[in-house]
Amino acid sequence: MHGHPLIYLDNAATSQKPQVVIDALTQFYRCDNANVHRGIHELSNRASAAFEKTRERAARFINASHSDEIIFTRGTTESINLLANAWGNQTVKAGDVILLTEMEHHSNIVPWQLLARRTGAKLAFLPVNGDEGLLDLSRLEDSLTSNVRLLAFTHISNALGTINPLVELCEKARKRGILTFVDAAQSAGHRRLDVQELGCDFLALSGHKMCAPTGIGLLYGRLELLDDMEPWQGGGDMISSVDFHESTWNKVPHKFEAGTPNIADTIALHAAMDYLDAVGRDRIAQHDSEIGAYAFEELERLGKVRLFGPRNQRAGLVSFLLHNIHAHDVVTFADRQGVALRGGHHCTQPLMKKLGVSSTSRASFYFYNTTEEVDRLIEVLRGIQKFFGE
Ligand SMILES: Cc1ncc(COP(=O)(O)O)c(C=O)c1O
């Protein structure tokens, strides 16, 4: 990149893809390409079997009790829109509350705003305690009022690196009979997830942040909840029978998968999940926490820097501002040295507003990043400080 070896530190936006995932895509298109669930011919049967095997693999990946609890979507954003429409339209009434947190990605805010507009429901937010980026859990009990229908929160903040206490949040909500949704976009490819142990009702992830292609993700939902939900999109495959004026629905999960799905990318998601488990998600989580802590400490040692997110127990990403230097200047300058960072509001504008900033620079790591790459980042940042006379 610009004459330098690439150091890719934008993994929270999307990860790089291993060869086995690329191979799964080309293998499908070269040898197995056919539509699913429709043919009686061998090729279609093969495509359908591989597609449905991914559903079973995904269920094992998050320890869902049944593969029918896995609905394929384009990613986390589409999963949340599905939930807000299929579950929300039916369940949420005027005066009800959807409880979120102040550190949510826009994709876990805007679909709920649209739902609130449609139904007259309200949104409420668990506060974040400033730059340290922790949820103020002392406010949790009081926030779980009788009109809260859903507590929807991110597992790991893409803007702060905070790891939220999933079990505690789910347990407290469950005790009050409140459903929970977990945004696992930043965590699913980075640590083991067990939806049964967590006790969450819904969870979403994006394949492209965990070595799979773009355009494939999933929504997990407890079967009895999915069974009660109306479909959100109409079309082929999601029906049991269609008449000119009335239709009946296919069973879960097909009820929520209208039209030809993203077959090749779904099959490649299988390869990505196998790959991640071969690397070992516990090892990835350990590496995340070590490289995240190392980057945080090195940034602190650099000086003239404002750091966001907690010091301890952080994920593998650091969000920061160099004093008197705009985040975009940092990212542009770093890019010229071959270091890919991200600068901006990270789709968390309300959080940025709360922190009193318009943007931050972010370095986000994955298992293939090294401490030597962090050292190079720090060297580049030192160069930027010097250039700007800091
Ligand atoms: C915490 C979080 N939630 C949701 C999303 C949206 O994911 P996608 O764009 O894959 O739908 C992202 C993407 O950056 C994210 O970081």
The ligand as a Gaussian input file, in Angstrom:
#p B3LYP/6-31G(d) Opt

LIG

0 1
 C      -21.763000      -3.615000      16.903000
 C      -22.244000      -3.683000      15.493000
 N      -23.525000      -3.929000      15.252000
 C      -24.011000      -4.013000      13.997000
 C      -23.210000      -3.822000      12.916000
 C      -23.790000      -3.901000      11.544000
 O      -23.291000      -5.008000      10.874000
 P      -23.571000      -5.213000       9.314000
 O      -23.163000      -3.958000       8.638000
 O      -22.714000      -6.386000       8.971000
 O      -25.019000      -5.504000       9.177000
 C      -21.861000      -3.529000      13.104000
 C      -20.972000      -3.260000      11.956000
 O      -19.979000      -2.589000      12.063000
 C      -21.363000      -3.464000      14.430000
 O      -20.081000      -3.185000      14.675000

